[in-house]
Amino acid sequence: MCGLLLDGLGALADAGGVEKACRLAGHAYVTLRHENPQQARRFDVLLHRLSRRLDW
């Protein structure tokens, strides 16, 4: 399920919703960080990759 969400967030960012994708990736990270750190790390990586594309 996380893979599907990661793909969706990438598509959202590619469609111009970089900030929204970053916010959602951050929320996913916070939700998973204690119960599933491995999956949380995937969202952390995505968040850092996408944050370079923010224009503010």
N, CA, C and O atoms as a Tripos MOL2 file, in Angstrom:
@<TRIPOS>MOLECULE
protein
  224   223    56     0     0
PROTEIN
NO_CHARGES

@<TRIPOS>ATOM
      1 N           0.8150   -1.1890    0.0000 N.3       1 MET1
      2 CA          0.0000    0.0000    0.0000 C.3       1 MET1
      3 C           0.8650    1.2610    0.0000 C.2       1 MET1
      4 O           0.5350    2.2540   -0.6490 O.2       1 MET1
      5 N           1.9680    1.2070    0.7320 N.am      2 CYS2
      6 CA          2.8550    2.3740    0.7680 C.3       2 CYS2
      7 C           3.4170    2.6820   -0.6150 C.2       2 CYS2
      8 O           3.5580    3.8460   -0.9880 O.2       2 CYS2
      9 N           3.7340    1.6430   -1.3710 N.am      3 GLY3
     10 CA          4.2490    1.8510   -2.7200 C.3       3 GLY3
     11 C           3.2460    2.5790   -3.5950 C.2       3 GLY3
     12 O           3.6150    3.4500   -4.3820 O.2       3 GLY3
     13 N           1.9940    2.2250   -3.4580 N.am      4 LEU4
     14 CA          0.9360    2.8840   -4.2180 C.3       4 LEU4
     15 C           0.8290    4.3580   -3.8300 C.2       4 LEU4
     16 O           0.7070    5.2280   -4.6920 O.2       4 LEU4
     17 N           0.8760    4.6280   -2.5330 N.am      5 LEU5
     18 CA          0.8160    6.0100   -2.0610 C.3       5 LEU5
     19 C           2.0370    6.8060   -2.5190 C.2       5 LEU5
     20 O           1.9050    7.9640   -2.9140 O.2       5 LEU5
     21 N           3.2120    6.2030   -2.4700 N.am      6 LEU6
     22 CA          4.4200    6.8830   -2.9410 C.3       6 LEU6
     23 C           4.3140    7.2240   -4.4170 C.2       6 LEU6
     24 O           4.6780    8.3260   -4.8280 O.2       6 LEU6
     25 N           3.8190    6.2900   -5.2170 N.am      7 ASP7
     26 CA          3.6270    6.5570   -6.6440 C.3       7 ASP7
     27 C           2.6320    7.6840   -6.8630 C.2       7 ASP7
     28 O           2.8430    8.5530   -7.7090 O.2       7 ASP7
     29 N           1.5460    7.6660   -6.0980 N.am      8 GLY8
     30 CA          0.5350    8.7100   -6.2120 C.3       8 GLY8
     31 C           1.0680   10.0820   -5.8300 C.2       8 GLY8
     32 O           0.7520   11.0780   -6.4800 O.2       8 GLY8
     33 N           1.8750   10.1360   -4.7790 N.am      9 LEU9
     34 CA          2.4600   11.4140   -4.3750 C.3       9 LEU9
     35 C           3.4350   11.9250   -5.4250 C.2       9 LEU9
     36 O           3.5100   13.1280   -5.6740 O.2       9 LEU9
     37 N           4.1840   11.0130   -6.0430 N.am     10 GLY10
     38 CA          5.0780   11.4130   -7.1280 C.3      10 GLY10
     39 C           4.3030   11.9720   -8.3000 C.2      10 GLY10
     40 O           4.7080   12.9700   -8.8950 O.2      10 GLY10
     41 N           3.1860   11.3370   -8.6400 N.am     11 ALA11
     42 CA          2.3440   11.8150   -9.7360 C.3      11 ALA11
     43 C           1.7240   13.1680   -9.3980 C.2      11 ALA11
     44 O           1.6310   14.0430  -10.2600 O.2      11 ALA11
     45 N           1.3020   13.3400   -8.1500 N.am     12 LEU12
     46 CA          0.7540   14.6270   -7.7200 C.3      12 LEU12
     47 C           1.7960   15.7290   -7.8700 C.2      12 LEU12
     48 O           1.4910   16.8200   -8.3530 O.2      12 LEU12
     49 N           3.0160   15.4400   -7.4590 N.am     13 ALA13
     50 CA          4.0920   16.4260   -7.5890 C.3      13 ALA13
     51 C           4.3600   16.7420   -9.0570 C.2      13 ALA13
     52 O           4.5540   17.9020   -9.4180 O.2      13 ALA13
     53 N           4.3730   15.7180   -9.8970 N.am     14 ASP14
     54 CA          4.6220   15.9280  -11.3280 C.3      14 ASP14
     55 C           3.5150   16.7450  -11.9890 C.2      14 ASP14
     56 O           3.7420   17.4210  -12.9920 O.2      14 ASP14
     57 N           2.3160   16.6740  -11.4140 N.am     15 ALA15
     58 CA          1.1750   17.4170  -11.9590 C.3      15 ALA15
     59 C           1.0900   18.8440  -11.3990 C.2      15 ALA15
     60 O           0.1210   19.5600  -11.6540 O.2      15 ALA15
     61 N           2.1060   19.2460  -10.6380 N.am     16 GLY16
     62 CA          2.1360   20.6140  -10.1350 C.3      16 GLY16
     63 C           1.7760   20.7500   -8.6620 C.2      16 GLY16
     64 O           1.7320   21.8620   -8.1370 O.2      16 GLY16
     65 N           1.5200   19.6470   -8.0010 N.am     17 GLY17
     66 CA          1.1490   19.7000   -6.6000 C.3      17 GLY17
     67 C           2.2850   19.3160   -5.6740 C.2      17 GLY17
     68 O           2.1180   18.4880   -4.7780 O.2      17 GLY17
     69 N           3.4360   19.9180   -5.8950 N.am     18 VAL18
     70 CA          4.6300   19.5620   -5.1190 C.3      18 VAL18
     71 C           4.4250   19.8400   -3.6350 C.2      18 VAL18
     72 O           4.7410   18.9930   -2.8000 O.2      18 VAL18
     73 N           3.9040   21.0050   -3.2980 N.am     19 GLU19
     74 CA          3.7280   21.3400   -1.8870 C.3      19 GLU19
     75 C           2.7570   20.3770   -1.2110 C.2      19 GLU19
     76 O           3.0240   19.9120   -0.1030 O.2      19 GLU19
     77 N           1.6480   20.0740   -1.8530 N.am     20 LYS20
     78 CA          0.6670   19.1470   -1.2850 C.3      20 LYS20
     79 C           1.2810   17.7540   -1.1340 C.2      20 LYS20
     80 O           1.0580   17.0870   -0.1240 O.2      20 LYS20
     81 N           2.0430   17.3160   -2.1210 N.am     21 ALA21
     82 CA          2.6950   16.0110   -2.0470 C.3      21 ALA21
     83 C           3.6850   15.9660   -0.8820 C.2      21 ALA21
     84 O           3.7880   14.9510   -0.1930 O.2      21 ALA21
     85 N           4.4050   17.0530   -0.6650 N.am     22 CYS22
     86 CA          5.3460   17.1110    0.4610 C.3      22 CYS22
     87 C           4.6090   17.0460    1.7890 C.2      22 CYS22
     88 O           5.0290   16.3370    2.7040 O.2      22 CYS22
     89 N           3.5240   17.7760    1.8950 N.am     23 ARG23
     90 CA          2.7530   17.7620    3.1430 C.3      23 ARG23
     91 C           2.2060   16.3640    3.4340 C.2      23 ARG23
     92 O           2.2720   15.8960    4.5700 O.2      23 ARG23
     93 N           1.6730   15.7070    2.4220 N.am     24 LEU24
     94 CA          1.1300   14.3630    2.6080 C.3      24 LEU24
     95 C           2.2350   13.3560    2.9320 C.2      24 LEU24
     96 O           2.0380   12.4650    3.7590 O.2      24 LEU24
     97 N           3.3760   13.4900    2.2950 N.am     25 ALA25
     98 CA          4.5080   12.5990    2.5960 C.3      25 ALA25
     99 C           4.9560   12.8090    4.0360 C.2      25 ALA25
    100 O           5.3040   11.8450    4.7180 O.2      25 ALA25
    101 N           4.9520   14.0370    4.5010 N.am     26 GLY26
    102 CA          5.3090   14.3300    5.8860 C.3      26 GLY26
    103 C           4.3310   13.7100    6.8710 C.2      26 GLY26
    104 O           4.7330   13.1700    7.9020 O.2      26 GLY26
    105 N           3.0520   13.7910    6.5490 N.am     27 HIS27
    106 CA          2.0370   13.1820    7.4160 C.3      27 HIS27
    107 C           2.1900   11.6640    7.4340 C.2      27 HIS27
    108 O           2.0600   11.0420    8.4880 O.2      27 HIS27
    109 N           2.4600   11.0740    6.2970 N.am     28 ALA28
    110 CA          2.6630    9.6200    6.2350 C.3      28 ALA28
    111 C           3.8740    9.2230    7.0650 C.2      28 ALA28
    112 O           3.8400    8.2160    7.7740 O.2      28 ALA28
    113 N           4.9440   10.0090    6.9810 N.am     29 TYR29
    114 CA          6.1400    9.7270    7.7740 C.3      29 TYR29
    115 C           5.8210    9.7340    9.2700 C.2      29 TYR29
    116 O           6.1840    8.8080    9.9950 O.2      29 TYR29
    117 N           5.1420   10.7830    9.7210 N.am     30 VAL30
    118 CA          4.8130   10.9120   11.1430 C.3      30 VAL30
    119 C           3.9270    9.7460   11.5920 C.2      30 VAL30
    120 O           4.0960    9.2270   12.6950 O.2      30 VAL30
    121 N           3.0030    9.3430   10.7550 N.am     31 THR31
    122 CA          2.1080    8.2440   11.0930 C.3      31 THR31
    123 C           2.8490    6.9210   11.2210 C.2      31 THR31
    124 O           2.5140    6.1040   12.0790 O.2      31 THR31
    125 N           3.8490    6.7020   10.3810 N.am     32 LEU32
    126 CA          4.5340    5.4020   10.3250 C.3      32 LEU32
    127 C           5.8160    5.3090   11.1460 C.2      32 LEU32
    128 O           6.3030    4.2050   11.3910 O.2      32 LEU32
    129 N           6.3670    6.4240   11.5710 N.am     33 ARG33
    130 CA          7.7240    6.4180   12.1160 C.3      33 ARG33
    131 C           7.9460    5.4870   13.2950 C.2      33 ARG33
    132 O           9.0470    4.9620   13.4570 O.2      33 ARG33
    133 N           6.9390    5.2680   14.1180 N.am     34 HIS34
    134 CA          7.1350    4.3950   15.2810 C.3      34 HIS34
    135 C           6.7380    2.9490   14.9870 C.2      34 HIS34
    136 O           7.4080    2.0130   15.4220 O.2      34 HIS34
    137 N           5.6500    2.7770   14.2510 N.am     35 GLU35
    138 CA          5.1520    1.4230   14.0120 C.3      35 GLU35
    139 C           5.8350    0.7220   12.8430 C.2      35 GLU35
    140 O           5.8920   -0.5070   12.8080 O.2      35 GLU35
    141 N           6.3480    1.4840   11.8940 N.am     36 ASN36
    142 CA          7.0010    0.8740   10.7370 C.3      36 ASN36
    143 C           8.0930    1.8130   10.2120 C.2      36 ASN36
    144 O           7.8960    2.4780    9.1950 O.2      36 ASN36
    145 N           9.2330    1.8720   10.8890 N.am     37 PRO37
    146 CA         10.2860    2.8120   10.5080 C.3      37 PRO37
    147 C          10.8200    2.6080    9.0890 C.2      37 PRO37
    148 O          11.2430    3.5670    8.4430 O.2      37 PRO37
    149 N          10.8030    1.3830    8.6100 N.am     38 GLN38
    150 CA         11.2960    1.1290    7.2560 C.3      38 GLN38
    151 C          10.4170    1.8240    6.2140 C.2      38 GLN38
    152 O          10.9210    2.4640    5.2920 O.2      38 GLN38
    153 N           9.1120    1.6910    6.3700 N.am     39 GLN39
    154 CA          8.1980    2.3530    5.4400 C.3      39 GLN39
    155 C           8.2570    3.8680    5.6280 C.2      39 GLN39
    156 O           8.1920    4.6170    4.6530 O.2      39 GLN39
    157 N           8.3780    4.3200    6.8730 N.am     40 ALA40
    158 CA          8.4690    5.7540    7.1330 C.3      40 ALA40
    159 C           9.6710    6.3480    6.4040 C.2      40 ALA40
    160 O           9.5960    7.4540    5.8670 O.2      40 ALA40
    161 N          10.7680    5.6140    6.3890 N.am     41 ARG41
    162 CA         11.9860    6.0900    5.7200 C.3      41 ARG41
    163 C          11.7390    6.3470    4.2380 C.2      41 ARG41
    164 O          12.3050    7.2840    3.6730 O.2      41 ARG41
    165 N          10.9080    5.5350    3.6050 N.am     42 ARG42
    166 CA         10.6010    5.7280    2.1820 C.3      42 ARG42
    167 C           9.9050    7.0710    1.9550 C.2      42 ARG42
    168 O          10.1670    7.7500    0.9630 O.2      42 ARG42
    169 N           9.0240    7.4480    2.8720 N.am     43 PHE43
    170 CA          8.3480    8.7400    2.7500 C.3      43 PHE43
    171 C           9.2990    9.8870    3.0620 C.2      43 PHE43
    172 O           9.1980   10.9570    2.4620 O.2      43 PHE43
    173 N          10.2070    9.6760    3.9800 N.am     44 ASP44
    174 CA         11.2280   10.6750    4.2940 C.3      44 ASP44
    175 C          12.1000   10.9460    3.0700 C.2      44 ASP44
    176 O          12.3980   12.0970    2.7510 O.2      44 ASP44
    177 N          12.5000    9.8910    2.4010 N.am     45 VAL45
    178 CA         13.3230   10.0350    1.1890 C.3      45 VAL45
    179 C          12.5440   10.8010    0.1240 C.2      45 VAL45
    180 O          13.0840   11.7120   -0.5040 O.2      45 VAL45
    181 N          11.2800   10.4370   -0.0840 N.am     46 LEU46
    182 CA         10.4600   11.1390   -1.0740 C.3      46 LEU46
    183 C          10.3260   12.6070   -0.7020 C.2      46 LEU46
    184 O          10.4570   13.4810   -1.5590 O.2      46 LEU46
    185 N          10.0670   12.8820    0.5650 N.am     47 LEU47
    186 CA          9.9080   14.2630    1.0150 C.3      47 LEU47
    187 C          11.1590   15.0850    0.7350 C.2      47 LEU47
    188 O          11.0620   16.2170    0.2610 O.2      47 LEU47
    189 N          12.3210   14.5320    1.0210 N.am     48 HIS48
    190 CA         13.5610   15.2600    0.7620 C.3      48 HIS48
    191 C          13.8040   15.4460   -0.7270 C.2      48 HIS48
    192 O          14.3160   16.4830   -1.1470 O.2      48 HIS48
    193 N          13.4450   14.4610   -1.5200 N.am     49 ARG49
    194 CA         13.6170   14.5890   -2.9670 C.3      49 ARG49
    195 C          12.6750   15.6520   -3.5380 C.2      49 ARG49
    196 O          13.0710   16.4500   -4.3880 O.2      49 ARG49
    197 N          11.4300   15.6540   -3.0660 N.am     50 LEU50
    198 CA         10.4500   16.6130   -3.5820 C.3      50 LEU50
    199 C          10.6910   18.0270   -3.0760 C.2      50 LEU50
    200 O          10.3990   18.9940   -3.7790 O.2      50 LEU50
    201 N          11.2190   18.1550   -1.8670 N.am     51 SER51
    202 CA         11.3920   19.4940   -1.2840 C.3      51 SER51
    203 C          12.3420   20.3540   -2.1070 C.2      51 SER51
    204 O          12.2610   21.5810   -2.0570 O.2      51 SER51
    205 N          13.2270   19.7380   -2.8520 N.am     52 ARG52
    206 CA         14.1100   20.5110   -3.7340 C.3      52 ARG52
    207 C          13.3450   21.1900   -4.8650 C.2      52 ARG52
    208 O          13.8390   22.1320   -5.4850 O.2      52 ARG52
    209 N          12.1330   20.7020   -5.1250 N.am     53 ARG53
    210 CA         11.3320   21.2500   -6.2200 C.3      53 ARG53
    211 C          10.3940   22.3540   -5.7800 C.2      53 ARG53
    212 O           9.7100   22.9540   -6.6090 O.2      53 ARG53
    213 N          10.3510   22.6310   -4.4780 N.am     54 LEU54
    214 CA          9.4930   23.7100   -3.9890 C.3      54 LEU54
    215 C          10.0360   25.0520   -4.4640 C.2      54 LEU54
    216 O          11.2480   25.2380   -4.5720 O.2      54 LEU54
    217 N           9.1340   25.9790   -4.7450 N.am     55 ASP55
    218 CA          9.5610   27.2700   -5.2730 C.3      55 ASP55
    219 C           9.4270   28.4060   -4.2680 C.2      55 ASP55
    220 O           9.4230   29.5700   -4.6680 O.2      55 ASP55
    221 N           9.3190   28.1110   -2.9960 N.am     56 TRP56
    222 CA          9.2120   29.1880   -2.0040 C.3      56 TRP56
    223 C          10.3470   29.1670   -1.0870 C.2      56 TRP56
    224 O          10.4270   30.0010   -0.1850 O.2      56 TRP56
@<TRIPOS>BOND
     1     1     2 1
     2     2     3 1
     3     3     4 2
     4     3     5 am
     5     5     6 1
     6     6     7 1
     7     7     8 2
     8     7     9 am
     9     9    10 1
    10    10    11 1
    11    11    12 2
    12    11    13 am
    13    13    14 1
    14    14    15 1
    15    15    16 2
    16    15    17 am
    17    17    18 1
    18    18    19 1
    19    19    20 2
    20    19    21 am
    21    21    22 1
    22    22    23 1
    23    23    24 2
    24    23    25 am
    25    25    26 1
    26    26    27 1
    27    27    28 2
    28    27    29 am
    29    29    30 1
    30    30    31 1
    31    31    32 2
    32    31    33 am
    33    33    34 1
    34    34    35 1
    35    35    36 2
    36    35    37 am
    37    37    38 1
    38    38    39 1
    39    39    40 2
    40    39    41 am
    41    41    42 1
    42    42    43 1
    43    43    44 2
    44    43    45 am
    45    45    46 1
    46    46    47 1
    47    47    48 2
    48    47    49 am
    49    49    50 1
    50    50    51 1
    51    51    52 2
    52    51    53 am
    53    53    54 1
    54    54    55 1
    55    55    56 2
    56    55    57 am
    57    57    58 1
    58    58    59 1
    59    59    60 2
    60    59    61 am
    61    61    62 1
    62    62    63 1
    63    63    64 2
    64    63    65 am
    65    65    66 1
    66    66    67 1
    67    67    68 2
    68    67    69 am
    69    69    70 1
    70    70    71 1
    71    71    72 2
    72    71    73 am
    73    73    74 1
    74    74    75 1
    75    75    76 2
    76    75    77 am
    77    77    78 1
    78    78    79 1
    79    79    80 2
    80    79    81 am
    81    81    82 1
    82    82    83 1
    83    83    84 2
    84    83    85 am
    85    85    86 1
    86    86    87 1
    87    87    88 2
    88    87    89 am
    89    89    90 1
    90    90    91 1
    91    91    92 2
    92    91    93 am
    93    93    94 1
    94    94    95 1
    95    95    96 2
    96    95    97 am
    97    97    98 1
    98    98    99 1
    99    99   100 2
   100    99   101 am
   101   101   102 1
   102   102   103 1
   103   103   104 2
   104   103   105 am
   105   105   106 1
   106   106   107 1
   107   107   108 2
   108   107   109 am
   109   109   110 1
   110   110   111 1
   111   111   112 2
   112   111   113 am
   113   113   114 1
   114   114   115 1
   115   115   116 2
   116   115   117 am
   117   117   118 1
   118   118   119 1
   119   119   120 2
   120   119   121 am
   121   121   122 1
   122   122   123 1
   123   123   124 2
   124   123   125 am
   125   125   126 1
   126   126   127 1
   127   127   128 2
   128   127   129 am
   129   129   130 1
   130   130   131 1
   131   131   132 2
   132   131   133 am
   133   133   134 1
   134   134   135 1
   135   135   136 2
   136   135   137 am
   137   137   138 1
   138   138   139 1
   139   139   140 2
   140   139   141 am
   141   141   142 1
   142   142   143 1
   143   143   144 2
   144   143   145 am
   145   145   146 1
   146   146   147 1
   147   147   148 2
   148   147   149 am
   149   149   150 1
   150   150   151 1
   151   151   152 2
   152   151   153 am
   153   153   154 1
   154   154   155 1
   155   155   156 2
   156   155   157 am
   157   157   158 1
   158   158   159 1
   159   159   160 2
   160   159   161 am
   161   161   162 1
   162   162   163 1
   163   163   164 2
   164   163   165 am
   165   165   166 1
   166   166   167 1
   167   167   168 2
   168   167   169 am
   169   169   170 1
   170   170   171 1
   171   171   172 2
   172   171   173 am
   173   173   174 1
   174   174   175 1
   175   175   176 2
   176   175   177 am
   177   177   178 1
   178   178   179 1
   179   179   180 2
   180   179   181 am
   181   181   182 1
   182   182   183 1
   183   183   184 2
   184   183   185 am
   185   185   186 1
   186   186   187 1
   187   187   188 2
   188   187   189 am
   189   189   190 1
   190   190   191 1
   191   191   192 2
   192   191   193 am
   193   193   194 1
   194   194   195 1
   195   195   196 2
   196   195   197 am
   197   197   198 1
   198   198   199 1
   199   199   200 2
   200   199   201 am
   201   201   202 1
   202   202   203 1
   203   203   204 2
   204   203   205 am
   205   205   206 1
   206   206   207 1
   207   207   208 2
   208   207   209 am
   209   209   210 1
   210   210   211 1
   211   211   212 2
   212   211   213 am
   213   213   214 1
   214   214   215 1
   215   215   216 2
   216   215   217 am
   217   217   218 1
   218   218   219 1
   219   219   220 2
   220   219   221 am
   221   221   222 1
   222   222   223 1
   223   223   224 2
@<TRIPOS>SUBSTRUCTURE
     1 MET1         2 RESIDUE 1 A MET
     2 CYS2         6 RESIDUE 1 A CYS
     3 GLY3        10 RESIDUE 1 A GLY
     4 LEU4        14 RESIDUE 1 A LEU
     5 LEU5        18 RESIDUE 1 A LEU
     6 LEU6        22 RESIDUE 1 A LEU
     7 ASP7        26 RESIDUE 1 A ASP
     8 GLY8        30 RESIDUE 1 A GLY
     9 LEU9        34 RESIDUE 1 A LEU
    10 GLY10       38 RESIDUE 1 A GLY
    11 ALA11       42 RESIDUE 1 A ALA
    12 LEU12       46 RESIDUE 1 A LEU
    13 ALA13       50 RESIDUE 1 A ALA
    14 ASP14       54 RESIDUE 1 A ASP
    15 ALA15       58 RESIDUE 1 A ALA
    16 GLY16       62 RESIDUE 1 A GLY
    17 GLY17       66 RESIDUE 1 A GLY
    18 VAL18       70 RESIDUE 1 A VAL
    19 GLU19       74 RESIDUE 1 A GLU
    20 LYS20       78 RESIDUE 1 A LYS
    21 ALA21       82 RESIDUE 1 A ALA
    22 CYS22       86 RESIDUE 1 A CYS
    23 ARG23       90 RESIDUE 1 A ARG
    24 LEU24       94 RESIDUE 1 A LEU
    25 ALA25       98 RESIDUE 1 A ALA
    26 GLY26      102 RESIDUE 1 A GLY
    27 HIS27      106 RESIDUE 1 A HIS
    28 ALA28      110 RESIDUE 1 A ALA
    29 TYR29      114 RESIDUE 1 A TYR
    30 VAL30      118 RESIDUE 1 A VAL
    31 THR31      122 RESIDUE 1 A THR
    32 LEU32      126 RESIDUE 1 A LEU
    33 ARG33      130 RESIDUE 1 A ARG
    34 HIS34      134 RESIDUE 1 A HIS
    35 GLU35      138 RESIDUE 1 A GLU
    36 ASN36      142 RESIDUE 1 A ASN
    37 PRO37      146 RESIDUE 1 A PRO
    38 GLN38      150 RESIDUE 1 A GLN
    39 GLN39      154 RESIDUE 1 A GLN
    40 ALA40      158 RESIDUE 1 A ALA
    41 ARG41      162 RESIDUE 1 A ARG
    42 ARG42      166 RESIDUE 1 A ARG
    43 PHE43      170 RESIDUE 1 A PHE
    44 ASP44      174 RESIDUE 1 A ASP
    45 VAL45      178 RESIDUE 1 A VAL
    46 LEU46      182 RESIDUE 1 A LEU
    47 LEU47      186 RESIDUE 1 A LEU
    48 HIS48      190 RESIDUE 1 A HIS
    49 ARG49      194 RESIDUE 1 A ARG
    50 LEU50      198 RESIDUE 1 A LEU
    51 SER51      202 RESIDUE 1 A SER
    52 ARG52      206 RESIDUE 1 A ARG
    53 ARG53      210 RESIDUE 1 A ARG
    54 LEU54      214 RESIDUE 1 A LEU
    55 ASP55      218 RESIDUE 1 A ASP
    56 TRP56      222 RESIDUE 1 A TRP
